[in-house]
Amino acid sequence: MGIGKGEGAKARYWQRTLGEAAGSRTSIREFCRRRRRKESQFYWWQRRLHPRGAGKTLRSLVHFRKLWNSCWAIRSLFRKRR
């Protein structure tokens, strides 16, 4: 199922929005409420742009990246003390 010609701008908007939601520290429900978007719309675009559960892993990847960066920051503190 591809993105139609006229839907390119919408797809880019929702791709950006899905990324922002993944990086937010709120639930999807709260994120959508603050943005005045319907949850059903959010999940529809998530399925459309990230088929087969890829959207579920997006938030996990963002949290992993934050954890990884924190680990490197802590490690660098110990290296400077040597």
N, C-alpha and C positions, 0 to 999 in steps of 0.2 A: 504494500500500500504506500504509494509515493505521495509526496507533497505536490499539490497542484501549482500551476503557474502563479495564480493570484494569492496563494497562501504563503509565499516565501517570507514576507514581512511578518506575518503572524507567527510563523514557525520560528523565526529569529527572536521575536519578542518572547515567545514561550520558552525557547531554549535558554535564554538569559534568565527568565523568571524561575525556571526549574533549578538553575544553578544557584540563584539567590536563595531560594527556599532550602536547598541542600545545605547552604552555609549558615542559615539562620539557626538560632537556638530556640525556635518556637515550633509548635506542632504545625502540620499542614493546615489544619482547621483555623488556627490563629493567624497564620501567615496569610491565608486567603481572606479572612475577615478584615485584616488590616489593609490589604490591597483592594478590597471590595470586589473580589472575584469569587465565583462559585467554585466550591470544592470539586464538583463534578466536572467542571471545565478544566481544572488543574489536572485531575487524574486522566481525563480524556487525552489531553496533550501529552501527558507523561507516557501513556501507552502508545500514542502515535509516534512520538519522537524516540522513545527508549523501549522498544518491544522486548517481551520475554523477561520482565522483571529488572531490566537494567536500571530503571529509575529507583528501585529499592536499594540498589547498591551505591547509587550516587551519593546519598547522604553518608554511607559508611566510608566511602573513599575520602570525603571531605574531612570527616572526623579522624581518619587514619593519618591524613596529611598534617592536620593540626598536631596530633600526637607525635608524629615523626619530627616535625619542626621543633616541638618542645624538647624532645629528647636530644636533638642536636644542640639546642641552645644550652641545655644543662651540661652536656658533655663539654662544650666549648668553655664553660665557666671553670670546670675542673682542669682543663688543659692549661688555662692561663695561670693557674695557681702554682704549677710545677716550677 
